[in-house]
Amino acid sequence: MKTALLILLITLTSLASASQARVCIYLASVAEQVMELRQAGVEQGEAIKSFSDYPRGFEIYKADALLLRIIDEAYGLPVQEVERKKLIAKWEFGNEWFERCLSKEFKTKKPRLSGLFSLTS
């Protein structure tokens, strides 16, 4: 019985890891696409519009907020002049997001609103 439970636990852990890896691969792909648009000189507003088919229900984070964060970070980086450096910037940006996803470092805490608005003077 213990062996069966252990095998089930290992299987479920492997499935969860595989599922997380698929999400991270997709997220890295999105990050690369965003950086490719950045390096091509596409305006930030146009980059946002180009992701109309972006999934709205990631289990790992609020999808719109995550996409906007990826775009904001990409557009905070300089546009490279040389094509080779543009490709490197794209790959590095995608790899960074892949690693952050695997370690779940991109999750941010929700801001605490209590105390910000007070009814007393």
PyMOL commands that set and color helices and strands:
alter all, ss='L'
color gray80, all
select helices_A, chain A and resi 2-39+44-49+63-74+83-103
alter helices_A, ss='H'
color red, helices_A
deselect
rebuild
show_as cartoon
